[in-house]
Amino acid sequence: MKKFIFIFFLNIFFNNVVFAANGVASFHCDSKDGSANDQSFKINLNNNSMEFGPYFDYRINKITDEKISAKTIRPDTDGTHQSLSFNRYNGNLTLIRWTNPPFIWDLNCRKLDKTKKIF
């Protein structure tokens, strides 16, 4: 019985290590209105960050069953922040630039490595 319990707990520990190692996913995103294609997007759950394009890094602030949300770490040159919301079910990405009025950009994302599971 002790061996069974030991193996059971060892199995749980081993599975958690495997899931943590797969915490990075890369995507290419196309805007829904067709204005821009092949925008790079990356989620890294290991360090709680998202990267969209070459300019901004985002810090993940909320993870739910449906969405992963993040906000820019530093404001833009005009003092505004941006936020990202990634739908885990359908791959939709929404970027909001918090200006007056807010600028909202909707994109459809596709995973680059189809062999890896999305978190």
Salt bridges, closest charged atoms under 4 A:
ASP30 OD2 - ARG110 NH1 2.87
ASP38 OD1 - HIS28 ND1 3.85
ASP38 OD1 - ARG110 NH2 2.53
ASP76 OD2 - ARG97 NH2 2.64
ASP78 OD2 - ARG97 NH2 2.98
